[in-house]
């Protein structure tokens, strides 16, 4: 029997944590603003924000490179979508995985 903790949305925490990855950095910001108490959700939201905001900006700026930018952006964007699916799945399973470097920083920000 698994133990679930309350969230402001009234949904199980593992599902809310997975949502923080599915919506990239936008849902991460929203969940950081909504979920003030649940540290599991806040950790995943912070990790999602720290991974996908810089990645989104990188793809956006690379896409502006004349002639080949959109192709280069696809080479970064498609693997990023794989990461979204992988991270959302792991969060849904209830795992508190840490992405190298970024995960440790997100953990320190949320858990102190």
ABEGO torsion letter per residue (X at the ends): XBBBBBBAAGBBAAAAAAAAAAAEAAAAAAAAAABAABAAAAAAAAAAAAAAAAAAAAAAAAAABBGAAAAAAAAAAAAAAAAAAAAAAAAAAGBBBBBBGAAAAAAAAAAX
